[in-house]
Amino acid sequence: MISIKKRQLCSALFLCLITSGSYASCLAVGKVSSAKVKKVVDGDTVHFQDGRKVRLIGINTPELDYKHQKHDAFAVEAKQLLSTLVGKTVFYQEGLDKRDRYGRYLYYLFDKRRISISSQLLSQGLGYRIAVPPNTHYQTCLQASENVARQKKMGVWEQAQQWQPKAGFVLSRVTLTSIYRNRGGWWLNTNRNLAINIPANVANQWTPQELYSLEGHLIEARGWQHYRKNKQPDKAKWVWQVKHPYDLVAID
């Protein structure tokens, strides 16, 4: 896994890391634009006054359940922190991939001090760092922010992350039992009723040697999981997509 670590160190050239008190924050690097926040939907989605709906890059916060009020732990706290921005001017940088499948703009957001909003949430344990190519700028810095909360067992890190058979964002540790590749990308079978898929369009983020070296090892991964409806009897029922080496790490 040495080459992955080298990529992480190289990313440090594009960030500035501040340590203040109990949190680490990322400073904006390069040109920024500004806009005023009108509304906060949840911990990682805001609306600008000009009507733009914005999804913060680099973080996934716990889900709010507006229908049944059965919110994920710390979802309300994440929204509350973001709500302090309502009526205020924020700064932003566009992602290379400019919109998500819901039509939301994908932006890196910064406060008036040019400090990353995502890094502030991560430092307080109010979300999980996530890397979705090509929007992977600031990843090393965001990882450092997340590690502050993780080491202190704050927020979402209060309890160990256990794999669960449910749709949505997942972070957990599993053992890889076999690895192969086909037209759908890489498939990493696990000791659970679960297969990790690295889609073909991002498969070049890894070398074959890096992936095959993980077979038989405990790994920690993060990404979005779904139930495989048209499954074959010998296939895992759950599929978990991982899209970047930052989000697939060997533990042993």
C-alpha positions in Angstrom: 0.0 0.0 0.0 3.0 2.3 -0.2 1.9 3.9 -3.5 -1.4 4.9 -2.0 0.3 6.6 0.9 2.5 8.5 -1.5 -0.6 9.8 -3.3 -1.9 11.0 0.1 1.3 12.9 0.8 1.4 14.5 -2.6 -2.1 15.9 -2.0 -0.7 17.9 0.9 0.8 20.3 -1.7 -2.7 21.6 -2.4 -3.8 22.4 1.2 -3.1 24.4 4.3 -3.8 22.8 7.6 -4.5 24.8 10.8 -4.7 23.2 14.2 -6.7 25.3 16.7 -7.9 23.9 20.0 -9.7 20.6 19.4 -10.1 20.7 15.7 -8.2 20.9 12.4 -9.4 23.1 9.5 -8.6 23.4 5.8 -8.0 26.8 4.3 -9.1 27.6 0.7 -6.3 27.5 -1.8 -6.8 29.5 -5.0 -9.6 31.7 -6.2 -13.0 31.7 -4.5 -16.5 33.1 -5.4 -19.1 34.3 -2.9 -22.8 33.8 -2.3 -25.3 34.2 0.5 -26.9 31.2 2.2 -30.7 31.3 2.2 -31.6 27.8 3.6 -30.0 24.7 5.1 -31.6 21.4 4.2 -29.4 19.1 6.2 -25.8 18.7 7.3 -24.3 18.7 3.8 -26.9 20.6 1.7 -27.7 24.3 1.5 -29.6 26.7 -0.8 -28.1 30.0 -2.0 -30.3 33.1 -2.2 -30.0 33.0 -6.0 -31.8 29.6 -6.0 -28.8 27.3 -6.4 -29.0 24.0 -4.4 -25.5 23.1 -3.2 -24.1 19.8 -2.0 -20.9 20.1 0.0 -18.0 18.2 -1.5 -15.9 15.8 0.7 -18.4 14.9 3.4 -21.4 12.8 4.0 -23.4 13.7 7.1 -25.9 11.5 9.0 -29.4 11.4 7.4 -32.4 13.3 8.6 -35.8 11.5 8.5 -38.4 14.3 8.0 -41.2 11.8 7.4 -40.9 9.7 10.6 -38.5 11.9 12.6 -36.2 8.9 13.1 -33.0 10.8 12.4 -29.6 9.2 12.3 -27.5 10.0 15.3 -25.9 13.5 15.0 -27.9 14.4 11.9 -29.7 17.2 13.8 -26.4 18.5 15.2 -24.8 18.6 11.8 -27.7 20.6 10.4 -27.6 23.0 13.4 -23.9 23.7 12.8 -24.6 24.4 9.1 -27.6 26.6 10.0 -25.3 29.2 11.6 -24.5 30.1 8.0 -28.1 31.2 7.1 -28.2 34.8 6.0 -24.4 35.0 5.8 -22.0 35.2 2.9 -19.9 32.1 2.2 -17.1 31.4 -0.3 -17.0 28.5 -2.6 -15.0 26.7 -5.3 -16.6 24.5 -8.0 -15.8 20.8 -8.2 -14.5 19.4 -11.4 -17.7 17.4 -11.6 -20.1 20.4 -11.2 -23.5 18.7 -10.4 -24.7 15.5 -8.9 -27.6 13.3 -10.2 -30.1 15.4 -8.3 -29.0 18.5 -10.0 -27.3 20.0 -7.0 -24.2 22.1 -7.5 -21.1 20.4 -6.1 -19.0 23.0 -4.2 -16.3 23.2 -1.6 -17.7 25.7 0.9 -15.7 28.1 3.1 -16.6 30.6 5.8 -15.6 34.2 6.0 -12.1 33.1 7.3 -11.8 30.9 4.2 -11.9 27.8 6.4 -13.6 24.7 4.9 -17.1 24.1 6.2 -16.7 20.4 5.6 -13.5 20.3 7.7 -15.3 22.0 10.6 -18.1 19.4 10.5 -15.6 16.5 10.3 -13.5 17.9 13.2 -16.6 17.8 15.4 -17.6 14.3 14.4 -20.7 15.4 12.5 -20.0 13.5 9.3 -17.7 11.2 7.4 -15.1 12.2 4.8 -15.8 10.8 1.4 -13.8 10.9 -1.9 -15.8 10.9 -5.1 -13.6 11.4 -8.2 -12.9 13.8 -9.8 -13.9 16.0 -6.8 -11.0 14.9 -4.6 -9.3 18.2 -3.8 -8.5 18.8 -0.1 -8.8 15.1 0.7 -5.6 14.9 2.9 -6.7 17.9 4.8 -10.2 16.6 5.3 -8.8 13.3 6.4 -6.8 15.1 9.1 -9.9 16.9 10.2 -11.8 13.7 10.5 -9.0 12.1 12.5 -9.3 14.7 15.2 -12.8 13.7 16.0 -12.1 10.0 15.5 -9.2 10.0 17.9 -11.3 11.8 20.5 -14.3 9.5 19.8 -16.5 12.5 19.1 -19.9 12.4 17.4 -20.3 9.6 14.9 -17.1 8.1 16.2 -18.5 7.5 19.7 -19.2 3.8 18.8 -17.4 1.4 16.5 -18.7 1.2 13.0 -20.4 -2.1 12.3 -21.5 -3.3 8.9 -25.2 -3.5 8.6 -27.4 -4.8 5.7 -29.1 -1.5 4.8 -29.2 0.9 1.9 -27.2 4.1 2.1 -23.8 5.3 3.2 -21.7 2.7 5.0 -18.4 2.8 6.8 -17.2 -0.5 8.2 -14.4 -3.1 8.4 -14.7 -6.4 6.6 -12.3 -9.1 5.4 -11.8 -9.6 1.7 -12.1 -13.2 0.6 -11.6 -13.0 -3.2 -11.0 -10.3 -5.9 -11.8 -10.3 -9.6 -12.5 -7.9 -12.4 -15.1 -7.8 -15.2 -16.9 -5.2 -17.3 -18.5 -3.8 -14.2 -15.1 -3.0 -12.7 -13.5 -4.6 -9.7 -15.4 -6.9 -7.3 -14.1 -7.6 -3.8 -16.0 -10.4 -2.1 -16.1 -10.3 1.7 -16.8 -12.4 4.7 -20.3 -10.8 4.9 -23.2 -11.1 2.5 -21.6 -8.2 0.7 -19.5 -7.5 -2.4 -17.5 -4.3 -2.7 -17.6 -2.9 -6.2 -15.1 -0.4 -7.7 -16.9 0.8 -10.8 -15.1 0.6 -14.2 -15.0 4.3 -14.7 -12.8 4.8 -11.6 -11.0 1.5 -11.7 -7.7 3.2 -12.8 -7.4 4.8 -9.4 -5.8 1.5 -8.2 -3.3 -0.8 -9.8 -4.1 -4.5 -10.0 -1.3 -5.2 -7.6 -2.7 -2.8 -5.0 -6.0 -4.5 -5.0 -4.9 -8.1 -5.2 -2.6 -7.5 -2.2 -5.7 -6.8 -0.1 -7.1 -10.4 -0.5 -7.4 -12.1 2.8 -6.9 -8.9 4.8 -9.1 -6.8 7.0 -10.0 -3.5 5.3 -11.9 -0.4 6.2 -14.1 1.0 3.4 -16.7 3.7 3.0 -19.2 4.4 0.3 -22.9 3.8 -0.7 -24.5 0.4 -0.4 -27.6 -1.0 -2.2 -29.5 -4.3 -2.3 -28.9 -6.4 -5.4 -32.4 -7.1 -6.7 -31.6 -9.4 -9.6 -29.1 -11.4 -7.8 -27.7 -14.9 -8.7 -27.9 -17.5 -5.9 -24.2 -17.5 -5.5 -23.8 -13.7 -5.4 -23.8 -11.5 -2.3 -27.1 -9.7 -1.7 -25.5 -6.4 -0.9 -23.3 -4.3 -3.1 -21.1 -1.5 -1.7 -19.5 1.0 -4.1 -16.1 2.5 -3.3 -14.6 5.0 -5.7 -11.2 6.2 -4.4 -8.2 4.7 -2.6 -8.7 7.0 0.3 -11.9 5.1 1.0 -10.4 1.6 0.9 -7.7 1.1 3.5 -5.9 -2.0 4.7 -6.1 -2.4 8.5 -3.9 -5.5 9.0 
